[in-house]
Each structure stands twice: as structure tokens, then as C-alpha cells.
Amino acid sequence: MAEIPRRGFLAGAGAASASAAALTAALTTKPAEAAAADPVETWLVLTAEEVAFFSATSDTMIPKDELSPSGSECGVPSFIDRQLASAFGAGARMYRAGPFHQGTPEQGYQSPLTPRDFFAAGVEATNAWSRKTYGKTFDRLAPEQRTQALKEMEEGKAQFQDFDSKLFFQRLLAITMEGFFSDPIYGGNRNKASWRMLGFPGLPATYADKLEQYRNKRYVAEPQSIADFS
């Protein structure tokens, strides 16, 4: 079984993935520039086991190819680390006083766990299931095994101990996509690799001064992030 194709990743589970899939209509044939050399990472909250896990999952969902570097090369694990170390990771704006009943997808996140605790529990549950199923933790699996494992999680067939594998996959996919497509200031999308892949210009939001110059022509510009305007 081959690695998950990039378009398969972009068209994955959930509304967030549907939005990303729509973006791929703007894909250009020009290969994205390689991400900048990986800086020495200083992890805020992720353990070594979690860094290895998120590197493996992001590289399986976003394999290196002619369009862009891999997920880990683009800084997805760094983005996840920063998010989980932030107020978001602590569940600062989440109602967590219960009771916690089984909700509908439209009702959103229903759990007493903070996002940091949720992902920590998810990594632990995934690795426990992976050891039981394949004899190794997820990050040590062969590429085709990683793909198979993620597909089983996506379909809810992976039998995690006291944890919902399908829900974990959905949230894992969402935060991986956020890390790949977000502004580089948040740690992911190094060298604006995904923006270059899409031909997305980044932060600028008005182009009134360029209407006449580019009328009926393709507009190509160097992507600009929040940091470029700081």
C-alpha cells in the first residue's frame, strides 16, 4: 500500500479537510521551494515520544514530493508543540465542567480533557495499539504500515483502549493541516512551502492597485507572512 497521496490527505475527514481540498484547485505545476534548513528545536511541551509520533504522522500525511517538503520538514510538529503549549492547549476558552454526554458532530469538542491532555492520551493510545498490532510504536513502522494504521484510525477500526481512534484521527488531521497551511510565524509552513505550492500570496488582502496590470493575467507574487510586516 502506497503512502497517503497528498490529494487524499487534503481531501480527508472533516470540514477542515474539505476546505483545504478546495484550495488544491489552485495548485501550480511549479515545484515548491524546499523548506529552510531545520533549526535546532527547543520543544515546549512535547515529549521525545510525542515528537517522534507527530513527525511520523505528518510525514505520512504530507510525504516529501515534487510539490513540497514533508510535513516534519515544514515544521508541523513545531506548530503542534506551540499550540499545545499555548492557552489553546490548556483549554482556556473551553467549557469543561460537564456533564459530558455523547454529542453530535455539530456540537464540537465534548471532553473534560484539555487539547494538550487529549493529544497526549491519543499518542499513548495509538502507540499502545500499534505495539499490540504491529509490534512497534507508530513512528517505527514502515511507511505502508503507517498508512494502513492511519486508515484504520480514520475508519474507527483501530481498537484503542478507552479512547476513540476515529475522533483522535480527525483532530490529528485537523491540527496537521493547520500546521501545514498556517502562517509561518506559528512554527509550521516553513519557508511558506504550502503557500508556494498553492500559489497563495499570503497576508496581503487588497489588490485594487493591481487590477489593471493583471487583468486577464495570472498573478504571481512572493508570499508574505505576518513576520514580513513586523
N, C-alpha and C positions, 0 to 999 in steps of 0.2 A: 504494500500500500504506500503510495507516494505521500510526501508532505502535504499538508493542507494548502491548496492553491491560494494565492493571495486574494483572488476574487471570491473564493469560498470563504476566506476569513472575513472579508469586508461585508459579505452578504450573510453573515452568521446570525445567531439568535438575537432577538430583542429589537426594540425600536431604534436603539442607538446604532446597531449594525445596519439597519435599513437605511438610516440617514447617511452613513458612511458609504454604503453601496451606491447611493445616488451620486455621490461625489466622483466615483470612478468613471462616470461618463466623460469627465474632463481629462482623463489620462492622456498624456502625450507619449510619443514613441521615443522621445529623448531620454536616455537613462539618467536617473537621478545621480547627483554627485555623491561621492562617498561621504559618510559621516566623518566628522573630525575625529582625530585620534582619541581613544578613550582616555579621559582624565583619571587620575588616581581617585577612586571612590572613597568617600567617608560616609558610611551608612548611618542613618539617624536612628532607625528603629528595627530594621530588618536584621534577622539573624543570618549567619552564613548559610544555613539550610534554606531559608526563605529566599535569599539572593539567588542561590543555585536553582531553586524552583521557578522563580519568576523569569530568570534568564532562559531557562529551558522552554517554558510555556510561550514566552514572547517570540523566541526563535522558531518555534513550531508554527505558531500562528502567522508570523511575519518572517519567512525564510529569506535569506540574502539571495538576490537575483539581479537581473539587469535593470530592474526598476528602482530598487533601493537597497540599502544595507539591511541587516537583520534587525529584529526587534531589540535585542540587547545592545547591538552596536548603535542603535538610535536612542538609547538611554531609557527604554521603557521601565526597567527595574528601578532606576534612579527616580523616575517620575512617581512610581508606586510608593517608594520609600518616603518621598517628601509628602505625598498626600496622606499617608498613614501616620506620619509624624505631626501632621497639622491638626487644627481644630476639627476638620472633617473626620480624621482618623479617630478622634476622641468622641465623635458623635455629638459635637457641641450643639447642633441645631436639630437633633433628633429626639422625638418623644420616646422614652424608653422606660416608662413607669408601668407598662402593662395595663390590662391583661393582653397577652399575645396569642391571638387566635389565628388560624389559617386564613389568610386574606386572598383576595383576587389579585391578578397581575396589575390591575389598575390602581390598587391601593398602595403599591410600592413596598418598600422595605418594612418587614414585620419581624423584629427580633430584638431581644434585650441586649444583644452584643453590639459593641461599637464596631465600626468598619475595621479598625485595627484588630480587634479580637476575632471578628468574623474571618478575616483573611488568614490570621494565624491558625485558627481552628481548621480552616479549609485546606491549608497547606499540610497540616499534620494528618488530616483525614485522607487526603489524596495520597500522600506518601505511604500511609499505613495500608491502604487498599492496593497501591502499586506494589509494595513488597509482598503482599499476600498473593497478588495475581501474577506478577512478573518476576518476583524475587529480588527486585531492586527499587530504590526510590525513583521518583519520576525523572529527575534530572540525569540519571544514569541509564535510562532506557535508550534503545536505538531509535532513530528518527521515526521509523514506521510504527514502532510500539507507542511512541508519544502521540502520534496521530490517532492511532486506534484508541488509546486511553482517553484522549480529549473527546473523541466522537462518542464513546460510551458515557462520558460525563454529560455531554450535550443532550443525549437522548434519555438521561436519567437511568441508564442501565448499570452504571457503576455503583456497587453496593457499599456505600460508606457507612462507618459505624456512627450512628446517632447524628448524621449530617446529610443534608440534601445535596447530592452531587450535581444535579441539574441547576439548582439555584446558584451554587458556587461557580459553575461554568459560566453562567450568564453574567455574573458580576465580575468574574475574571476577564471575560471577553470585553466587557464594557470598559474596565479600567485600563486594559491593554490598548484598546483603540484610542482612549483619551490620551494615553501617554504617547502614542504614535502620531496623532494629529494635532495635539495641543501646541500652544506657543512654546518655543524652546526655553523660555525663561523659567518654566516649571520643571525642567530637568529632562524631558523627553524630546523627541523630534530633533535630535542633534543635527546641527548644520542645516536645519529646516529640510531634512531629507524627504519627508512625506509631502511637504508643500511643493518642493521641486518636482516630485513625482507627478503631482496633480496639476502643476502649473498655477498654483494658488499664490496670489501676491502677498498674502499675509494681512497685516494690521490696517493699511490704508483702506478707508471706507468711502472715499469720494473720488470720482474720476471725471467730473464735469469738464475739467480743463483739457481732457484728452479725447473727448468725444469726436471732435472734428478730425484730429490727427489719425485716429484709429478707426474711423467709420468704415465698416465692412472689411476690417483687417483684424488679424489676430493680435491680441495684446500680450506681450511678453515682458516681464519685469522681474528684477531680483526680489525675492521675498523679503519682507521686513517684519521683524518681531517687535514686541514691546521694548526689548532691550535696545533696539536700534533707535528708539525715540527717547531714551532715558538720558 
